[in-house]
Amino acid sequence: MVDDSSGSSSHVAKLDTTAPQHGRIWNHRLDGKNNHAVDREAGDQIRYRGVGRKA
C-alpha cells in the first residue's frame, strides 16, 4: 500500500509529445490515429520490412 500523506489522490501521468515513442510510431506505421507529429516524422524515417507500406 502506498501512503499518500499529501491528500491528493489525482496522479495523472503526462504524455511527452515532444519526443517520439515507439508504440505511437508503430501506431502511425499501421495507419492508426493515436500518434503525434513527432511520431509520424520519426516513423517516416524508419523502414520496417513489410509493415505499413504506403501504396
C-alpha positions, -999 to 999 in steps of 0.1 A, spaced: 0 0 0 12 35 -8 9 62 18 -4 93 2 1 118 30 -3 148 7 -40 143 5 -40 144 -33 -54 114 -50 -51 125 -86 -18 114 -100 -21 116 -138 10 108 -159 16 135 -186 24 124 -221 56 137 -236 45 147 -271 79 163 -279 98 130 -282 88 101 -304 76 70 -286 79 35 -302 43 25 -296 30 56 -312 54 52 -341 40 17 -347 5 31 -345 14 56 -373 30 29 -394 -1 8 -391 -22 37 -402 -36 43 -367 -49 75 -353 -32 76 -318 1 93 -327 16 128 -328 35 148 -354 69 138 -338 59 101 -340 49 104 -377 82 122 -386 102 95 -368 81 67 -383 86 80 -418 124 78 -414 123 42 -402 118 13 -426 101 -18 -413 101 -48 -436 65 -51 -450 48 -31 -422 28 -1 -430 38 2 -466 21 30 -485 8 20 -519 
